[in-house]
Amino acid sequence: MEKEGKDVNEVFFTGRRTTDFRFSHSYKGQSFYMADFASERNSGFLDCIPVMVSAGQRDILPEIGDGYVHIAGQFRSFNRSEEGRRRLILSVYAEKVEVPIEKKDFEIRNYIYLEGYVCKKTVYRTTPAGRKITDILMAVNRPDKGADYLPCISWGKGALYAAGFLVGERIWLKGRIQSRDYRKVADEGKVETRTVYEVSAFGVGRLGSVG
């Protein structure tokens, strides 16, 4: 259901930790850490998503080992300078962490709902496998200040509809966060495997205004 008023950024994610925690940053005297969490699709494919937690949340998670946890939070972005270029870093910001007794205790494995604005011209394309996809870059304002810029794809019947979104148009979107690996030729011909994160939407719609 679409909500009125402020932009919305809601994530519900059930997964298990697959990497050690690494320090991310400090803010107002509190430290934050990142680790990758894997969430299984119905197909069996694992999406490995970076999750940011507070120091307190990090301290309780080792008590359950690498078992499943349920995370409620937001999909966040920030720009980081690397080798003179700006890179968009994406992660799930954990507002709440719960420990299920079993994975099935939480039916929602990976769900995101967003309300915000189209901030770049959409791109409608066809993959080599014949799949129709529209790329959407969505800006979702935070309650305090700033905004998160989130790459999204709409596929299937929604792709052609989403291709008609205008820059500045207010939209809603629901789907899942997914990871995708690709290979890139780096310096001296070395091939590197990199991972990108995006929102795969199974529902999109207009909210009736253009900013």
N, CA, C and O of each residue as an XYZ file, in Angstrom:
844
protein
N       0.846     -1.198      0.000
C       0.000      0.000      0.000
C       0.877      1.242      0.000
O       1.843      1.321      0.759
N       0.544      2.226     -0.856
C       1.323      3.446     -0.915
C       1.009      4.341      0.269
O      -0.143      4.447      0.689
N       2.026      4.980      0.800
C       1.867      5.841      1.956
C       1.994      7.293      1.537
O       2.728      7.606      0.600
N       1.289      8.185      2.220
C       1.311      9.595      1.879
C       2.374     10.313      2.697
O       2.783      9.848      3.761
N       2.818     11.468      2.171
C       3.709     12.297      2.949
C       5.173     12.077      2.607
O       5.562     12.158      1.442
N       5.980     11.798      3.617
C       7.419     11.704      3.456
C       7.816     10.492      2.616
O       7.052      9.540      2.453
N       9.034     10.562      2.090
C       9.563      9.420      1.352
C       9.689      8.215      2.283
O       9.846      8.363      3.495
N       9.617      7.031      1.700
C       9.624      5.787      2.474
C      10.764      4.907      1.991
O      10.999      4.780      0.790
N      11.475      4.296      2.944
C      12.575      3.380      2.652
C      12.532      2.279      3.712
O      13.042      2.453      4.819
N      11.920      1.148      3.365
C      11.728      0.061      4.328
C      12.295     -1.239      3.770
O      11.978     -1.644      2.651
N      13.141     -1.884      4.572
C      13.752     -3.159      4.183
C      13.494     -4.191      5.267
O      13.639     -3.907      6.456
N      13.109     -5.402      4.846
C      12.971     -6.541      5.751
C      13.760     -7.691      5.130
O      13.462     -8.136      4.022
N      14.753     -8.157      5.847
C      15.764     -9.029      5.254
C      16.119    -10.143      6.240
O      16.479     -9.865      7.384
N      16.022    -11.387      5.809
C      16.431    -12.525      6.629
C      17.624    -13.199      5.962
O      17.544    -13.610      4.805
N      18.723    -13.310      6.689
C      19.922    -13.911      6.106
C      20.905    -14.344      7.167
O      20.663    -14.193      8.364
N      22.021    -14.886      6.705
C      23.073    -15.323      7.629
C      24.392    -14.654      7.229
O      24.658    -14.408      6.052
N      25.198    -14.372      8.239
C      26.449    -13.652      7.992
C      27.466    -14.563      7.312
O      27.637    -15.720      7.696
N      28.143    -14.019      6.290
C      29.112    -14.803      5.525
C      30.527    -14.237      5.589
O      31.465    -14.883      5.124
N      30.701    -13.030      6.162
C      32.032    -12.433      6.290
C      32.215    -11.884      7.695
O      31.251    -11.722      8.442
N      33.456    -11.602      8.042
C      33.735    -10.947      9.314
C      33.285     -9.489      9.243
O      33.139     -8.917      8.162
N      33.070     -8.906     10.418
C      32.737     -7.484     10.462
C      33.971     -6.643     10.174
O      35.079     -6.985     10.587
N      33.770     -5.556      9.472
C      34.842     -4.612      9.184
C      34.357     -3.215      9.570
O      33.185     -2.884      9.391
N      35.265     -2.406     10.097
C      34.890     -1.065     10.538
C      34.468     -0.230      9.348
O      35.123     -0.243      8.307
N      33.361      0.505      9.504
C      32.871      1.379      8.443
C      33.179      2.838      8.746
O      33.915      3.488      8.003
N      32.612      3.362      9.852
C      32.810      4.777     10.170
C      32.278      5.047     11.577
O      31.635      4.195     12.191
N      32.560      6.244     12.069
C      32.023      6.713     13.344
C      31.148      7.925     13.100
O      31.442      8.750     12.234
N      30.062      8.031     13.872
C      29.152      9.164     13.738
C      28.602      9.507     15.113
O      27.988      8.675     15.781
N      28.835     10.753     15.525
C      28.389     11.235     16.822
C      28.836     10.313     17.956
O      28.080     10.017     18.881
N      30.082      9.874     17.853
C      30.672      9.063     18.906
C      30.328      7.588     18.861
O      30.772      6.833     19.726
N      29.550      7.153     17.878
C      29.170      5.747     17.782
C      29.834      5.119     16.565
O      29.898      5.726     15.496
N      30.327      3.895     16.739
C      31.001      3.192     15.651
C      30.035      2.269     14.927
O      29.124      1.697     15.526
N      30.257      2.135     13.609
C      29.422      1.272     12.779
C      30.305      0.305     12.000
O      31.432      0.627     11.626
N      29.766     -0.885     11.767
C      30.526     -1.960     11.132
C      29.717     -2.578     10.002
O      28.487     -2.518      9.990
N      30.441     -3.181      9.039
C      29.800     -3.809      7.884
C      30.168     -5.285      7.833
O      31.278     -5.676      8.193
N      29.215     -6.101      7.377
C      29.459     -7.507      7.072
C      28.495     -7.910      5.980
O      27.455     -7.274      5.808
N      28.821     -8.956      5.236
C      27.939     -9.444      4.188
C      27.008    -10.509      4.757
O      27.427    -11.383      5.516
N      25.726    -10.416      4.371
C      24.725    -11.391      4.785
C      24.100    -11.994      3.528
O      23.764    -11.273      2.589
N      23.946    -13.319      3.515
C      23.374    -14.019      2.376
C      21.911    -14.333      2.627
O      21.542    -14.817      3.696
N      21.077    -14.051      1.626
C      19.655    -14.362      1.684
C      19.305    -15.227      0.482
O      19.684    -14.918     -0.647
N      18.581    -16.309      0.731
C      18.294    -17.279     -0.318
C      17.000    -16.945     -1.058
O      15.970    -16.703     -0.429
N      17.050    -16.932     -2.392
C      15.851    -16.777     -3.210
C      15.106    -18.109     -3.287
O      15.631    -19.147     -2.882
N      13.896    -18.070     -3.804
C      13.138    -19.304     -4.009
C      13.851    -20.249     -4.969
O      13.699    -21.468     -4.885
N      14.628    -19.675     -5.879
C      15.375    -20.477     -6.849
C      16.590    -21.149     -6.239
O      17.193    -22.026     -6.858
N      16.959    -20.741     -5.018
C      18.153    -21.274     -4.375
C      19.370    -20.387     -4.508
O      20.370    -20.604     -3.824
N      19.304    -19.374     -5.392
C      20.423    -18.442     -5.557
C      20.568    -17.588     -4.299
O      19.578    -17.178     -3.695
N      21.824    -17.327     -3.913
C      22.084    -16.511     -2.735
C      22.440    -15.086     -3.139
O      23.373    -14.868     -3.910
N      21.692    -14.116     -2.614
C      22.074    -12.712     -2.726
C      22.902    -12.353     -1.509
O      22.444    -12.524     -0.379
N      24.123    -11.857     -1.718
C      25.004    -11.483     -0.613
C      25.029     -9.959     -0.506
O      25.599     -9.275     -1.357
N      24.407     -9.440      0.544
C      24.165     -8.008      0.678
C      24.963     -7.447      1.855
O      24.930     -8.027      2.940
N      25.688     -6.318      1.667
C      26.369     -5.683      2.794
C      25.348     -5.103      3.771
O      24.390     -4.443      3.368
N      25.568     -5.359      5.053
C      24.683     -4.859      6.099
C      25.516     -4.058      7.095
O      26.564     -4.513      7.554
N      25.032     -2.845      7.425
C      25.710     -1.991      8.393
C      25.001     -2.074      9.738
O      23.785     -1.901      9.820
N      25.770     -2.342     10.796
C      25.200     -2.464     12.129
C      25.961     -1.562     13.086
O      27.090     -1.159     12.810
N      25.336     -1.249     14.208
C      26.002     -0.484     15.254
C      26.938     -1.395     16.035
O      26.896     -2.616     15.885
N      27.781     -0.799     16.867
C      28.696     -1.595     17.675
C      27.932     -2.530     18.604
O      28.348     -3.670     18.812
N      26.820     -2.061     19.166
C      26.033     -2.902     20.050
C      25.429     -4.091     19.338
O      25.418     -5.197     19.878
N      24.923     -3.880     18.125
C      24.373     -4.988     17.349
C      25.467     -5.965     16.955
O      25.257     -7.178     16.976
N      26.623     -5.447     16.598
C      27.732     -6.330     16.233
C      28.121     -7.228     17.388
O      28.472     -8.388     17.174
N      28.067     -6.716     18.605
C      28.503     -7.488     19.771
C      27.568     -8.648     20.102
O      28.010     -9.656     20.652
N      26.269     -8.516     19.772
C      25.353     -9.612     20.101
C      25.303    -10.666     19.003
O      24.944    -11.812     19.270
N      25.652    -10.303     17.783
C      25.531    -11.256     16.685
C      26.472    -12.459     16.798
O      26.056    -13.562     16.443
N      27.729    -12.312     17.278
C      28.576    -13.499     17.403
C      28.006    -14.570     18.327
O      28.396    -15.734     18.234
N      27.093    -14.195     19.212
C      26.525    -15.168     20.134
C      25.696    -16.227     19.409
O      25.503    -17.326     19.929
N      25.204    -15.901     18.205
C      24.406    -16.872     17.458
C      25.212    -17.507     16.337
O      24.666    -18.241     15.513
N      26.509    -17.227     16.303
C      27.341    -17.794     15.256
C      26.947    -17.251     13.895
O      26.751    -16.047     13.729
N      26.834    -18.142     12.925
C      26.468    -17.745     11.572
C      25.038    -18.151     11.239
O      24.709    -18.403     10.080
N      24.186    -18.213     12.271
C      22.794    -18.553     12.050
C      22.028    -17.406     11.421
O      22.568    -16.321     11.209
N      20.767    -17.661     11.128
C      19.943    -16.665     10.461
C      19.480    -15.584     11.436
O      19.185    -15.849     12.601
N      19.427    -14.353     10.915
C      18.877    -13.226     11.669
C      17.920    -12.477     10.759
O      18.008    -12.557      9.534
N      17.005    -11.746     11.383
C      16.053    -10.919     10.636
C      16.400     -9.463     10.895
O      16.531     -9.036     12.042
N      16.547     -8.706      9.813
C      16.980     -7.314      9.895
C      15.901     -6.423      9.316
O      15.419     -6.662      8.209
N      15.522     -5.398     10.057
C      14.610     -4.366      9.560
C      15.395     -3.063      9.502
O      16.079     -2.703     10.460
N      15.298     -2.364      8.390
C      16.069     -1.127      8.271
C      15.797     -0.400      6.981
O      14.663     -0.349      6.505
N      16.859      0.169      6.412
C      16.751      0.972      5.194
C      17.890      0.612      4.252
O      18.943      0.143      4.683
N      17.667      0.837      2.956
C      18.707      0.657      1.944
C      19.378      2.007      1.763
O      18.745      2.961      1.310
N      20.646      2.095      2.110
C      21.356      3.374      2.138
C      22.438      3.433      1.062
O      22.919      2.408      0.578
N      22.806      4.664      0.702
C      23.896      4.889     -0.240
C      24.775      6.025      0.254
O      24.315      6.926      0.956
N      26.039      5.970     -0.119
C      26.923      7.122      0.075
C      28.025      7.046     -0.969
O      28.355      5.970     -1.468
N      28.594      8.212     -1.292
C      29.662      8.297     -2.283
C      31.016      8.259     -1.599
O      31.246      8.950     -0.606
N      31.911      7.442     -2.144
C      33.267      7.358     -1.615
C      34.255      7.583     -2.748
O      34.075      7.072     -3.854
N      35.302      8.353     -2.464
C      36.319      8.634     -3.467
C      37.332      7.497     -3.511
O      37.913      7.127     -2.491
N      37.536      6.948     -4.711
C      38.519      5.889     -4.917
C      39.319      6.200     -6.169
O      38.776      6.258     -7.272
N      40.621      6.401     -5.982
C      41.520      6.668     -7.096
C      41.039      7.846     -7.943
O      41.078      7.807     -9.173
N      40.585      8.891     -7.252
C      40.177     10.098     -7.936
C      38.783     10.057     -8.537
O      38.363     11.013     -9.189
N      38.048      8.947     -8.324
C      36.694      8.831     -8.846
C      35.722      8.566     -7.709
O      36.088      7.975     -6.693
N      34.476      9.008     -7.886
C      33.454      8.799     -6.875
C      32.711      7.503     -7.159
O      32.288      7.246     -8.286
N      32.562      6.695     -6.123
C      31.902      5.401     -6.263
C      30.709      5.335     -5.318
O      30.818      5.707     -4.150
N      29.571      4.864     -5.822
C      28.367      4.739     -5.016
C      28.425      3.448     -4.209
O      28.502      2.359     -4.777
N      28.389      3.571     -2.893
C      28.434      2.426     -1.987
C      27.037      2.187     -1.426
O      26.410      3.105     -0.898
N      26.551      0.951     -1.541
C      25.207      0.605     -1.092
C      25.262     -0.435      0.022
O      26.111     -1.326      0.007
N      24.351     -0.315      0.989
C      24.269     -1.297      2.066
C      22.915     -1.179      2.746
O      22.229     -0.165      2.617
N      22.536     -2.227      3.473
C      21.342     -2.188      4.311
C      21.742     -1.649      5.679
O      22.624     -2.205      6.333
N      21.107     -0.584      6.107
C      21.344     -0.022      7.428
C      20.368     -0.687      8.397
O      19.155     -0.522      8.268
N      20.894     -1.437      9.364
C      20.064     -2.210     10.287
C      19.564     -1.321     11.421
O      20.355     -0.828     12.225
N      18.254     -1.120     11.483
C      17.652     -0.402     12.606
C      17.261     -1.378     13.718
O      17.247     -1.015     14.894
N      16.946     -2.610     13.339
C      16.527     -3.619     14.311
C      17.026     -4.981     13.850
O      16.914     -5.320     12.672
N      17.576     -5.761     14.777
C      18.066     -7.106     14.481
C      17.375     -8.090     15.413
O      17.428     -7.939     16.633
N      16.726     -9.104     14.835
C      16.051    -10.129     15.616
C      16.645    -11.489     15.277
O      17.114    -11.719     14.162
N      16.618    -12.377     16.250
C      17.183    -13.714     16.069
C      16.051    -14.727     16.004
O      15.402    -14.973     17.021
N      15.788    -15.326     14.838
C      14.750    -16.351     14.751
C      15.265    -17.685     15.282
O      16.466    -17.953     15.239
N      14.365    -18.509     15.776
C      14.764    -19.847     16.204
C      15.143    -20.672     14.981
O      16.127    -21.412     15.005
N      14.370    -20.546     13.928
C      14.660    -21.198     12.666
C      14.420    -20.199     11.542
O      13.735    -19.192     11.722
N      15.000    -20.495     10.373
C      14.852    -19.589      9.235
C      13.390    -19.368      8.885
O      13.018    -18.266      8.484
N      12.563    -20.373      9.025
C      11.155    -20.275      8.634
C      10.351    -19.371      9.563
O       9.207    -19.041      9.251
N      10.929    -18.955     10.713
C      10.199    -18.092     11.634
C       9.863    -16.744     10.995
O       8.923    -16.074     11.423
N      10.613    -16.349      9.989
C      10.340    -15.115      9.277
C      10.054    -15.458      7.823
O      10.947    -15.880      7.090
N       8.796    -15.273      7.408
C       8.414    -15.631      6.059
C       9.026    -14.691      5.027
O       9.323    -15.104      3.906
N       9.216    -13.428      5.402
C       9.786    -12.453      4.466
C      11.302    -12.594      4.467
O      11.954    -12.274      5.461
N      11.862    -13.065      3.371
C      13.314    -13.259      3.290
C      14.040    -11.995      2.837
O      15.118    -11.672      3.335
N      13.426    -11.280      1.875
C      14.113    -10.141      1.279
C      13.051     -9.260      0.618
O      12.570     -9.573     -0.471
N      12.688     -8.162      1.279
C      11.622     -7.305      0.769
C      11.995     -5.849      1.009
O      12.509     -5.492      2.069
N      11.726     -5.009      0.000
C      11.979     -3.578      0.133
C      10.808     -2.814     -0.470
O      10.261     -3.193     -1.505
N      10.441     -1.731      0.201
C       9.398     -0.831     -0.309
C       9.952      0.589     -0.275
O      10.476      1.039      0.744
N       9.828      1.291     -1.406
C      10.389      2.634     -1.541
C       9.341      3.593     -2.083
O       8.502      3.222     -2.904
N       9.404      4.830     -1.612
C       8.695      5.945     -2.215
C       9.697      7.082     -2.368
O      10.352      7.477     -1.403
N       9.812      7.598     -3.572
C      10.776      8.666     -3.810
C      10.617      9.211     -5.216
O       9.519      9.215     -5.772
N      11.726      9.673     -5.788
C      11.686     10.389     -7.061
C      12.646      9.775     -8.071
O      13.725      9.297     -7.720
N      12.233      9.798     -9.322
C      13.119      9.412    -10.421
C      14.122     10.547    -10.621
O      13.726     11.687    -10.863
N      15.412     10.245    -10.522
C      16.404     11.326    -10.600
C      17.309     11.221    -11.828
O      18.278     11.969    -11.956
N      16.991     10.294    -12.726
C      17.772     10.158    -13.964
C      16.853      9.536    -15.016
O      15.974      8.743    -14.681
N      17.050      9.886    -16.262
C      16.217      9.340    -17.337
C      16.273      7.820    -17.314
O      17.354      7.235    -17.248
N      15.116      7.185    -17.368
C      15.064      5.729    -17.344
C      15.614      5.155    -18.654
O      15.598      5.811    -19.696
N      16.103      3.911    -18.571
C      16.658      3.237    -19.753
C      15.933      1.911    -19.935
O      15.999      1.026    -19.081
N      15.244      1.790    -21.058
C      14.530      0.549    -21.395
C      15.432     -0.275    -22.301
O      15.940      0.238    -23.299
N      15.639     -1.548    -21.968
C      16.573     -2.371    -22.733
C      16.119     -3.831    -22.754
O      15.235     -4.239    -22.000
N      16.738     -4.588    -23.622
C      16.487     -6.022    -23.724
C      17.799     -6.756    -23.491
O      18.797     -6.455    -24.147
N      17.816     -7.705    -22.575
C      19.018     -8.468    -22.276
C      19.297     -9.474    -23.397
O      18.407     -9.762    -24.197
N      20.527    -10.014    -23.466
C      20.823    -11.047    -24.481
C      19.877    -12.243    -24.409
O      19.652    -12.929    -25.406
N      19.321    -12.489    -23.208
C      18.392    -13.614    -23.058
C      16.964    -13.239    -23.457
O      16.054    -14.063    -23.366
N      16.768    -11.972    -23.906
C      15.450    -11.548    -24.351
C      14.566    -10.967    -23.265
O      13.373    -10.759    -23.488
N      15.120    -10.704    -22.106
C      14.325    -10.170    -20.999
C      14.219     -8.651    -21.106
O      15.222     -7.975    -21.335
N      13.011     -8.113    -20.942
C      12.788     -6.676    -20.987
C      13.022     -6.072    -19.601
O      12.459     -6.538    -18.610
N      13.853     -5.034    -19.541
C      14.225     -4.419    -18.267
C      14.278     -2.905    -18.440
O      14.720     -2.403    -19.474
N      13.821     -2.184    -17.415
C      13.999     -0.736    -17.371
C      14.837     -0.374    -16.149
O      14.513     -0.755    -15.024
N      15.915      0.363    -16.386
C      16.778      0.830    -15.304
C      16.225      2.144    -14.746
O      15.889      3.057    -15.501
N      16.134      2.229    -13.417
C      15.622      3.414    -12.732
C      16.615      3.808    -11.648
O      17.018      2.968    -10.843
N      17.007      5.059    -11.618
C      17.778      5.570    -10.493
C      16.827      6.391     -9.633
O      16.281      7.398    -10.084
N      16.634      5.955     -8.399
C      15.612      6.533     -7.529
C      16.252      7.264     -6.360
O      17.164      6.738     -5.722
N      15.785      8.463     -6.077
C      16.249      9.238     -4.926
C      15.185      9.175     -3.839
O      14.023      9.511     -4.069
N      15.600      8.738     -2.640
C      14.690      8.654     -1.505
C      15.234      9.546     -0.391
O      16.311      9.283      0.145
N      14.502     10.587     -0.046
C      14.956     11.521      0.975
C      14.929     10.878      2.355
O      13.999     10.145      2.691
N      15.950     11.157      3.147
C      15.990     10.688      4.534
C      15.180     11.635      5.421
O      14.957     12.787      5.048
N      14.737     11.162      6.594
C      13.935     12.013      7.482
C      14.697     13.232      7.984
O      14.111     14.298      8.171
N      16.013     13.078      8.205
C      16.787     14.191      8.754
C      17.320     15.106      7.657
O      16.898     16.257      7.543
N      18.244     14.594      6.853
C      18.791     15.371      5.746
C      19.453     14.419      4.765
O      19.750     13.271      5.095
N      19.680     14.911      3.562
C      20.309     14.094      2.548
C      19.318     13.146      1.900
O      18.125     13.162      2.202
N      19.838     12.315      0.998
C      19.005     11.363      0.275
C      19.839     10.149     -0.095
O      21.066     10.212     -0.168
N      19.149      9.048     -0.324
C      19.787      7.827     -0.812
C      19.454      7.672     -2.288
O      18.299      7.807     -2.692
N      20.479      7.386     -3.091
C      20.319      7.218     -4.533
C      20.458      5.732     -4.850
O      21.540      5.160     -4.719
N      19.355      5.111     -5.270
C      19.275      3.661     -5.322
C      19.013      3.181     -6.753
O      17.999      3.546     -7.349
N      19.922      2.361     -7.312
C      19.684      1.789     -8.642
C      18.643      0.685     -8.556
O      18.733     -0.200     -7.705
N      17.651      0.742     -9.443
C      16.557     -0.224     -9.446
C      16.331     -0.717    -10.867
O      16.644     -0.020    -11.832
N      15.788     -1.921    -10.989
C      15.369     -2.430    -12.289
C      13.930     -2.913    -12.193
O      13.548     -3.568    -11.223
N      13.145     -2.590    -13.195
C      11.791     -3.118    -13.318
C      11.794     -4.066    -14.500
O      12.351     -3.743    -15.549
N      11.185     -5.225    -14.349
C      11.249     -6.233    -15.401
C       9.850     -6.780    -15.689
O       8.888     -6.509    -14.971
N       9.780     -7.555    -16.761
C       8.503     -8.148    -17.139
C       7.516     -7.094    -17.598
O       7.876     -6.162    -18.317
N       6.256     -7.248    -17.174
C       5.198     -6.332    -17.587
C       5.430     -4.913    -17.078
O       4.983     -3.949    -17.699
N       6.135     -4.781    -15.939
C       6.365     -3.457    -15.377
C       7.424     -2.661    -16.099
O       7.497     -1.443    -15.937
N       8.267     -3.334    -16.912
C       9.387     -2.638    -17.542
C       8.922     -1.555    -18.503
O       9.434     -0.437    -18.468
N       7.957     -1.874    -19.358
C       7.481     -0.888    -20.323
C       6.775      0.260    -19.618
O       6.917      1.416    -20.019
N       6.016     -0.047    -18.574
C       5.338      0.999    -17.797
C       6.364      1.926    -17.151
O       6.227      3.147    -17.223
N       7.397      1.352    -16.517
C       8.411      2.149    -15.840
C       9.231      2.974    -16.821
O       9.768      4.017    -16.448
N       9.337      2.529    -18.057
C      10.102      3.279    -19.059
C       9.488      4.648    -19.312
O      10.165      5.542    -19.819
N       8.211      4.826    -18.966
C       7.550      6.105    -19.167
C       7.685      7.073    -18.013
O       7.165      8.186    -18.087
N       8.371      6.683    -16.941
C       8.568      7.602    -15.816
C       9.394      8.806    -16.256
O      10.330      8.672    -17.044
N       9.041      9.984    -15.741
C       9.762     11.206    -16.051
C      10.752     11.535    -14.941
O      10.534     11.182    -13.783
N      11.830     12.206    -15.294
C      12.772     12.683    -14.281
C      12.042     13.649    -13.350
O      11.380     14.580    -13.808
N      12.163     13.427    -12.060
C      11.484     14.245    -11.066
C      10.137     13.703    -10.654
O       9.528     14.225     -9.720
N       9.645     12.659    -11.327
C       8.333     12.104    -11.000
C       8.402     11.297     -9.711
O       9.366     10.568     -9.476
N       7.369     11.432     -8.875
C       7.302     10.691     -7.615
C       6.666      9.327     -7.871
O       5.585      9.236     -8.454
N       7.349      8.260     -7.426
C       6.899      6.900     -7.695
C       7.011      6.046     -6.438
O       7.655      6.432     -5.462
N       6.375      4.882     -6.479
C       6.585      3.856     -5.460
C       7.128      2.610     -6.138
O       6.955      2.410     -7.340
N       7.794      1.770     -5.335
C       8.430      0.570     -5.887
C       8.541     -0.467     -4.784
O       8.887     -0.134     -3.651
N       8.251     -1.719     -5.104
C       8.449     -2.801     -4.139
C       9.129     -3.971     -4.836
O       8.879     -4.246     -6.009
N       9.992     -4.654     -4.093
C      10.739     -5.750     -4.688
C      11.704     -6.354     -3.692
O      11.381     -6.499     -2.513
N      12.894     -6.707     -4.166
C      13.928     -7.272     -3.305
C      15.271     -6.636     -3.657
O      15.447     -6.099     -4.750
N      16.207     -6.703     -2.724
C      17.576     -6.263     -2.991
C      18.355     -7.461     -3.511
O      18.329     -8.536     -2.911
N      19.037     -7.275     -4.613
C      19.792     -8.402     -5.166
C      21.234     -8.009     -5.445
O      21.557     -6.837     -5.637
N      22.086     -9.018     -5.462
C      23.495     -8.834     -5.822
C      23.733     -9.482     -7.184
O      23.079    -10.456     -7.558
N      24.684     -8.913     -7.905
C      24.987     -9.438     -9.237
C      26.470     -9.249     -9.512
O      26.996     -8.147     -9.357
N      27.144    -10.314     -9.919
C      28.570    -10.258    -10.241
C      28.775     -9.992    -11.729
O      28.007    -10.453    -12.574
N      29.824     -9.242    -12.025
C      30.206     -9.054    -13.418
C      31.723     -8.992    -13.501
O      32.398     -8.753    -12.499
N      32.249     -9.204    -14.679
C      33.698     -9.212    -14.893
C      34.103     -7.964    -15.657
O      33.461     -7.579    -16.634
N      35.178     -7.339    -15.196
C      35.669     -6.112    -15.811
C      37.162     -6.231    -16.056
O      37.905     -6.752    -15.224
N      37.588     -5.740    -17.211
C      39.014     -5.735    -17.542
C      39.641     -4.500    -16.906
O      39.302     -3.371    -17.260
N      40.554     -4.719    -15.967
C      41.221     -3.627    -15.257
C      42.554     -3.305    -15.945
O      42.795     -3.680    -17.092
N      43.405     -2.597    -15.197
C      44.701     -2.202    -15.741
C      45.519     -3.427    -16.148
O      45.439     -4.484    -15.522
N      46.308     -3.258    -17.212
C      47.207     -4.291    -17.715
C      46.460     -5.555    -18.130
O      47.029     -6.647    -18.126
N      45.195     -5.407    -18.486
C      44.440     -6.540    -19.000
C      43.958     -7.529    -17.955
O      43.433     -8.587    -18.302
N      44.127     -7.205    -16.689
C      43.694     -8.119    -15.633
C      42.180     -8.095    -15.511
O      41.571     -7.027    -15.464
N      41.569     -9.286    -15.461
C      40.118     -9.396    -15.352
C      39.728     -9.515    -13.882
O      40.209    -10.398    -13.172
N      38.849     -8.615    -13.433
C      38.399     -8.621    -12.049
C      36.903     -8.923    -11.981
O      36.131     -8.499    -12.842
N      36.508     -9.663    -10.941
C      35.093     -9.913    -10.689
C      34.599     -8.913     -9.663
O      35.143     -8.824     -8.562
N      33.574     -8.164    -10.018
C      33.021     -7.157     -9.122
C      31.546     -7.446     -8.869
O      30.891     -8.142     -9.644
N      31.044     -6.901     -7.775
C      29.653     -7.131     -7.392
C      28.905     -5.808     -7.348
O      29.393     -4.825     -6.790
N      27.732     -5.791     -7.932
C      26.863     -4.625     -7.854
C      25.583     -5.019     -7.126
O      25.204     -6.189     -7.093
N      24.928     -4.018     -6.545
C      23.697     -4.249     -5.795
C      22.616     -3.343     -6.376
O      22.880     -2.202     -6.756
N      21.403     -3.866     -6.437
C      20.304     -3.112     -7.015
C      18.988     -3.641     -6.459
O      18.934     -4.721     -5.870
N      17.944     -2.872     -6.654
C      16.604     -3.292     -6.264
C      15.920     -3.891     -7.481
O      15.772     -3.228     -8.508
N      15.507     -5.135     -7.365
C      14.759     -5.793     -8.421
C      13.275     -5.658     -8.085
O      12.798     -6.244     -7.114
N      12.543     -4.879     -8.896
C      11.167     -4.523     -8.571
C      10.179     -5.469     -9.227
O      10.259     -5.734    -10.427
N       9.243     -5.980     -8.428
C       8.132     -6.740     -9.006
C       6.843     -5.924     -8.988
O       5.785     -6.416     -9.379
N       6.937     -4.657     -8.526
C       5.805     -3.763     -8.575
C       6.281     -2.329     -8.593
O       7.149     -1.953     -7.805
N       5.719     -1.510     -9.492
C       6.058     -0.089     -9.560
C       4.781      0.701     -9.867
O       3.821      0.167    -10.423
N       4.793      1.980     -9.492
C       3.636      2.811     -9.793
C       3.931      4.270     -9.580
O       4.951      4.627     -8.991
N       3.037      5.119    -10.060
C       3.165      6.564     -9.915
C       2.430      7.035     -8.661
O       1.429      6.449     -8.249
N       2.953      8.112     -8.066
C       2.308      8.740     -6.916
C       1.717     10.098     -7.272
O       1.216     10.815     -6.406
N       1.780     10.441     -8.543
C       0.978     11.562     -9.017
C       1.569     12.944     -8.910
O       0.825     13.923     -8.957
N       2.885     13.071     -8.768
C       3.456     14.420     -8.725
C       4.840     14.416     -9.342
O       5.504     13.381     -9.402
N       5.261     15.570     -9.794
C       6.600     15.744    -10.374
C       7.299     16.843     -9.601
O       6.771     17.947     -9.463
N       8.514     16.536     -9.087
C       9.258     17.510     -8.303
C      10.192     18.296     -9.168
O      10.905     19.169     -8.673
